[in-house]
Amino acid sequence: MPDAAPFPSASSPARRGARFHPRRWRRVGRTISVATILAGPIAVALVLASSPATAISFTDFGANGTGGTLNGQGFTVGPDAEVFELEAILGHAGATNGARLSSEAVPAGLSITFSAMLSSDASDLTLTYAISNASAVAIDDVFFVSYLDAEIAEPINTFFNEYATTTGSLAPGQHFEVDEPGFAGVGDVYDNAVAGLLDDTNALANAAAADDVAMAIAWRLGQLPPGGIETIEIMISEDRDAIGGFAITQADAGPHASSTTLTFSGRRLVTSQPIPEPGAALLFAAGLLVAGFRRARSDA
């Protein structure tokens, strides 16, 4: 969209789409003044002059690692970026969609623990999600998705003037997607994230394609046995740091673009499998001894 275009109203065609999600329409009834946008360097200077030091800051996350303005959390990155929505989605075979953990219960049989750690210089935030099978049976095709919708310099450069670049390679079982979140009916990253079916594409890969960036990274974790634990780490960085072998960096575009960037990455840690009960372990060891004894006699 043009830099000087006013924000479309809730009734305009640009704001209507196949996915009407009332709770996510935070911009209904709000406009971005053309005069504000055209203020250019003066507006930029005023904003930068009053901005806090470059760092990541946040209030409490939800119990399951969700946050952003939509979920009642203050969460800023750098001097002028704000997280609108951080969602964690957990699902498994047999369910059409995963559970959005900001508002829906963890799927039956699964449990999740969450922790957050900020680096000493406050430039990197690591979010850790430990997913475990608390049931007595194996759970098939478990998947986890981290979804991030942030805005850079929205007051002076709108929220639809952003793009994202990717670096590195996806790990086995890892997927990603970058797209408009679906407010205008053109992007599908939010719907795909909820379904656990990210399509490994970046629809907003350069400034010419700039729009409202939303990003998601997912892992297909396969079967989780009783007592098994899978751990996912997510990093949000304002100085382009990353974990794992793949990262997405969101940037601003247009004549009033901010220099702030937001890098989104993650990795799957070593799977923790349950330790066999003593009885089963002893039987297994005994079987190996018997097999070895028989082979020795056969060789003799």
SULVEN-V989826 format. One record per residue. RES is the residue in one small letter. SS is DSSP state (alpha for helix, beta for strand, coil for the rest). PSI is psi in radians with two decimals (NA if undefined). D_LAST is the distance of its C-alpha to the last C-alpha in whole Angstrom. Layout:
((RES & SS & PSI & D_LAST) (RES & SS & PSI & D_LAST))
This chain:
((m & coil & 2.66 & 82) (p & coil & 2.62 & 85) (d & coil & -0.60 & 85) (a & coil & 0.07 & 89) (a & coil & 2.36 & 88) (p & coil & 2.75 & 89) (f & coil & 2.27 & 86) (p & coil & 2.51 & 86) (s & coil & 2.95 & 88) (a & coil & -0.39 & 86) (s & coil & -0.08 & 88) (s & coil & 2.68 & 87) (p & alpha & -0.59 & 85) (a & alpha & -0.33 & 83) (r & alpha & -0.01 & 82) (r & coil & 2.47 & 81) (g & coil & 3.12 & 78) (a & coil & -0.54 & 75) (r & coil & 1.71 & 74) (f & coil & 2.01 & 77) (h & coil & 1.53 & 75) (p & alpha & -0.71 & 78) (r & alpha & -0.26 & 76) (r & alpha & 0.02 & 76) (w & coil & 1.21 & 79) (r & coil & -0.20 & 80) (r & coil & 0.06 & 82) (v & coil & 2.36 & 85) (g & coil & 0.07 & 88) (r & coil & 2.43 & 88) (t & coil & 2.69 & 89) (i & coil & 2.05 & 88) (s & coil & 2.31 & 92) (v & alpha & -0.65 & 92) (a & alpha & -0.68 & 95) (t & alpha & -0.77 & 92) (i & alpha & -0.72 & 89) (l & alpha & -0.16 & 92) (a & coil & -0.43 & 93) (g & coil & -2.24 & 90) (p & alpha & -0.60 & 90) (i & alpha & -0.81 & 92) (a & alpha & -0.73 & 90) (v & alpha & -0.77 & 87) (a & alpha & -0.72 & 88) (l & alpha & -0.75 & 89) (v & alpha & -0.81 & 86) (l & alpha & -0.64 & 84) (a & alpha & -0.55 & 87) (s & alpha & 0.05 & 86) (s & coil & 2.61 & 82) (p & coil & 2.99 & 80) (a & coil & 2.59 & 78) (t & coil & 2.06 & 75) (a & coil & 3.01 & 72) (i & beta & 2.33 & 70) (s & beta & 2.65 & 72) (f & beta & 2.70 & 71) (t & coil & -2.97 & 72) (d & coil & 2.41 & 69) (f & coil & 2.87 & 67) (g & coil & 2.85 & 66) (a & coil & -0.53 & 63) (n & coil & 0.34 & 61) (g & coil & 0.64 & 62) (t & coil & 2.80 & 65) (g & beta & -2.78 & 68) (g & coil & 2.95 & 71) (t & alpha & -0.74 & 75) (l & alpha & -0.59 & 74) (n & alpha & 0.36 & 72) (g & coil & 0.34 & 74) (q & coil & 2.47 & 73) (g & coil & 2.20 & 75) (f & beta & 1.86 & 72) (t & beta & 2.65 & 73) (v & beta & 2.09 & 72) (g & coil & -2.89 & 74) (p & coil & -0.36 & 77) (d & coil & 0.39 & 78) (a & beta & 2.47 & 75) (e & beta & 2.34 & 75) (v & beta & 2.10 & 72) (f & beta & -0.78 & 73) (e & beta & 2.22 & 70) (l & beta & 2.00 & 66) (e & beta & 2.51 & 64) (a & beta & 2.29 & 61) (i & beta & 2.24 & 59) (l & beta & 2.27 & 56) (g & beta & 3.13 & 55) (h & coil & 3.04 & 52) (a & coil & 2.52 & 51) (g & coil & -0.22 & 54) (a & coil & 2.35 & 57) (t & coil & -0.75 & 59) (n & coil & 2.77 & 60) (g & coil & 2.90 & 59) (a & beta & 2.25 & 61) (r & beta & 1.90 & 63) (l & coil & -0.10 & 63) (s & coil & -0.47 & 66) (s & coil & -0.12 & 67) (e & coil & 2.69 & 65) (a & coil & 2.61 & 62) (v & coil & 2.39 & 58) (p & coil & 2.54 & 57) (a & coil & 2.36 & 55) (g & coil & -0.34 & 52) (l & beta & 2.72 & 52) (s & beta & 2.79 & 54) (i & beta & 2.44 & 55) (t & beta & 2.59 & 56) (f & beta & 2.52 & 58) (s & beta & 2.73 & 59) (a & beta & 2.44 & 61) (m & beta & 2.21 & 61) (l & beta & 2.39 & 64) (s & coil & 2.85 & 63) (s & coil & -0.51 & 65) (d & coil & 0.11 & 68) (a & coil & 0.39 & 68) (s & coil & -0.28 & 67) (d & beta & 2.28 & 64) (l & beta & 2.16 & 63) (t & beta & 2.18 & 59) (l & beta & 2.24 & 59) (t & beta & 2.21 & 56) (y & beta & 2.02 & 55) (a & beta & 2.01 & 52) (i & beta & 2.22 & 51) (s & beta & 2.69 & 49) (n & beta & 1.89 & 47) (a & coil & 0.11 & 49) (s & coil & -3.13 & 48) (a & coil & 0.04 & 45) (v & coil & 2.74 & 44) (a & coil & 2.53 & 43) (i & beta & 2.16 & 47) (d & beta & 2.63 & 46) (d & beta & 0.93 & 48) (v & beta & 2.41 & 50) (f & beta & 2.64 & 52) (f & beta & 2.38 & 54) (v & beta & 2.34 & 57) (s & beta & 2.16 & 60) (y & beta & 2.28 & 63) (l & beta & 2.17 & 66) (d & beta & 1.87 & 70) (a & beta & 2.74 & 72) (e & beta & 2.39 & 75) (i & beta & 2.17 & 76) (a & coil & 0.74 & 80) (e & alpha & -0.73 & 81) (p & alpha & -0.54 & 84) (i & alpha & -0.24 & 85) (n & alpha & 0.30 & 83) (t & coil & 3.02 & 82) (f & coil & -0.15 & 79) (f & coil & 0.54 & 78) (n & coil & 0.90 & 79) (e & beta & 2.75 & 75) (y & beta & 3.06 & 72) (a & beta & 2.58 & 68) (t & beta & 2.71 & 66) (t & beta & 2.63 & 62) (t & beta & 2.63 & 60) (g & beta & -2.91 & 56) (s & coil & 2.56 & 53) (l & coil & 2.52 & 52) (a & coil & 2.81 & 49) (p & coil & 2.29 & 46) (g & coil & -0.03 & 48) (q & beta & 2.52 & 51) (h & beta & 2.84 & 55) (f & beta & 2.95 & 58) (e & beta & 2.48 & 62) (v & beta & 2.28 & 65) (d & beta & 3.00 & 68) (e & beta & 2.43 & 72) (p & coil & -0.16 & 71) (g & coil & 0.01 & 73) (f & coil & -0.64 & 76) (a & coil & 0.09 & 78) (g & coil & 0.16 & 76) (v & coil & -0.50 & 74) (g & coil & 2.68 & 71) (d & coil & 0.26 & 68) (v & alpha & -0.64 & 66) (y & alpha & -0.85 & 67) (d & alpha & -0.74 & 66) (n & alpha & -0.62 & 63) (a & alpha & -0.78 & 61) (v & alpha & -0.63 & 62) (a & alpha & -0.17 & 60) (g & coil & 0.51 & 57) (l & coil & 1.01 & 58) (l & coil & 2.54 & 59) (d & coil & 0.17 & 59) (d & coil & 0.67 & 58) (t & beta & 2.71 & 62) (n & beta & 1.84 & 65) (a & coil & -0.14 & 68) (l & coil & 1.00 & 70) (a & coil & -0.09 & 69) (n & coil & 3.00 & 72) (a & alpha & -0.53 & 75) (a & alpha & -0.43 & 77) (a & alpha & 0.26 & 75) (a & coil & 2.48 & 76) (d & beta & -2.77 & 76) (d & coil & 1.81 & 75) (v & beta & 2.30 & 71) (a & beta & 2.49 & 68) (m & beta & 2.59 & 65) (a & beta & 2.49 & 62) (i & beta & 2.38 & 58) (a & beta & 2.76 & 55) (w & beta & 2.26 & 51) (r & beta & 1.97 & 49) (l & beta & -0.14 & 47) (g & beta & -2.66 & 45) (q & beta & 2.34 & 43) (l & beta & 1.99 & 44) (p & coil & 2.87 & 42) (p & coil & 2.24 & 43) (g & coil & -0.13 & 44) (g & coil & 2.61 & 43) (i & beta & 2.32 & 45) (e & beta & 2.33 & 47) (t & beta & 2.24 & 49) (i & beta & 2.31 & 52) (e & beta & 2.35 & 54) (i & beta & 2.35 & 57) (m & beta & 2.34 & 60) (i & beta & 2.11 & 63) (s & beta & 2.46 & 65) (e & coil & 0.02 & 68) (d & coil & 0.49 & 67) (r & coil & 0.31 & 65) (d & coil & 2.75 & 62) (a & coil & 2.78 & 59) (i & coil & 2.77 & 55) (g & coil & -3.00 & 52) (g & coil & 0.13 & 52) (f & beta & 2.46 & 55) (a & beta & 2.68 & 59) (i & beta & 2.29 & 62) (t & beta & 2.12 & 66) (q & beta & 2.38 & 69) (a & beta & 2.89 & 72) (d & beta & 2.68 & 76) (a & coil & 3.01 & 78) (g & coil & 2.98 & 82) (p & coil & -0.38 & 85) (h & coil & 0.47 & 84) (a & coil & 2.45 & 80) (s & coil & 2.71 & 79) (s & coil & -0.06 & 77) (t & coil & 2.39 & 74) (t & coil & 2.81 & 71) (l & beta & 2.05 & 68) (t & beta & 2.29 & 64) (f & beta & 2.12 & 62) (s & beta & 3.05 & 58) (g & beta & 2.99 & 55) (r & beta & 2.69 & 51) (r & beta & 2.17 & 49) (l & coil & 3.05 & 47) (v & coil & 2.32 & 43) (t & coil & 2.38 & 42) (s & beta & 2.03 & 41) (q & coil & 2.61 & 39) (p & coil & 2.54 & 39) (i & coil & 2.26 & 36) (p & coil & 2.57 & 34) (e & coil & 2.66 & 35) (p & alpha & -0.72 & 33) (g & alpha & -0.79 & 32) (a & alpha & -0.70 & 31) (a & alpha & -0.72 & 29) (l & alpha & -0.71 & 27) (l & alpha & -0.72 & 26) (f & alpha & -0.77 & 25) (a & alpha & -0.72 & 23) (a & alpha & -0.69 & 21) (g & alpha & -0.71 & 20) (l & alpha & -0.68 & 18) (l & alpha & -0.76 & 17) (v & alpha & -0.76 & 15) (a & alpha & -0.71 & 14) (g & alpha & -0.69 & 12) (f & alpha & -0.75 & 11) (r & alpha & -0.67 & 10) (r & alpha & -0.67 & 9) (a & alpha & -0.74 & 6) (r & alpha & -0.69 & 5) (s & alpha & -0.70 & 5) (d & alpha & -0.62 & 4) (a & coil & NA & 0))
